[in-house]
Amino acid sequence: MTGTALEDVNNNNNNGVFFLIQKQLTNSDIIPGQSRLTMPVRQVLVEEGRFLTEEERGLLGKDKPRFPVKLIEPNLNVSELNFQRWPIGKTSSSYVLKTKWSQVKEDNNLRTDDVIQVWSFRLRSSQLCFAIVKID
């Protein structure tokens, strides 16, 4: 994340900004009806304990739990989505942003093969937030 958006985030919280993942969007991130962005846990560059609280990690350990997060979109609009961790087979999992993902991808003209970065940070209220940057 660069420029003014990052400066605004840094100036408004003291809990750190973490670069989580850079990924090329896949068909499953984009096709209608899926309405979710997946981030394979093994590809996330920050340990879960650094960007999630103990309470959040506990919630994600339950059967299909989710909790609301704020998302700063590439167009700088702010949306509220749900954050989850889905098991993939017996040994893997993915973090998932969902609920309003279809609207986010349309509002930001996100397409298959676009490259994005996902960053995490916290508001002063300690709410977990994410920001997506589209890489040209």
Rosetta blueprint (number, residue, H / E / L):
1 M L
2 T L
3 G H
4 T H
5 A H
6 L H
7 E H
8 D H
9 V H
10 N H
11 N H
12 N H
13 N L
14 N L
15 N L
16 G L
17 V L
18 F E
19 F E
20 L E
21 I E
22 Q E
23 K E
24 Q E
25 L L
26 T L
27 N H
28 S H
29 D H
30 I H
31 I L
32 P L
33 G L
34 Q L
35 S L
36 R E
37 L E
38 T E
39 M E
40 P E
41 V H
42 R H
43 Q H
44 V L
45 L L
46 V L
47 E L
48 E H
49 G H
50 R H
51 F H
52 L L
53 T L
54 E H
55 E H
56 E H
57 R H
58 G H
59 L H
60 L H
61 G L
62 K L
63 D L
64 K L
65 P L
66 R L
67 F E
68 P E
69 V E
70 K E
71 L E
72 I E
73 E L
74 P L
75 N L
76 L L
77 N L
78 V E
79 S E
80 E E
81 L E
82 N E
83 F E
84 Q E
85 R E
86 W E
87 P E
88 I E
89 G L
90 K L
91 T L
92 S E
93 S E
94 S E
95 Y E
96 V E
97 L E
98 K E
99 T L
100 K L
101 W H
102 S H
103 Q H
104 V H
105 K H
106 E H
107 D H
108 N L
109 N L
110 L L
111 R L
112 T L
113 D L
114 D L
115 V E
116 I E
117 Q E
118 V E
119 W E
120 S E
121 F E
122 R E
123 L L
124 R L
125 S L
126 S L
127 Q L
128 L E
129 C E
130 F E
131 A E
132 I E
133 V E
134 K E
135 I E
136 D L
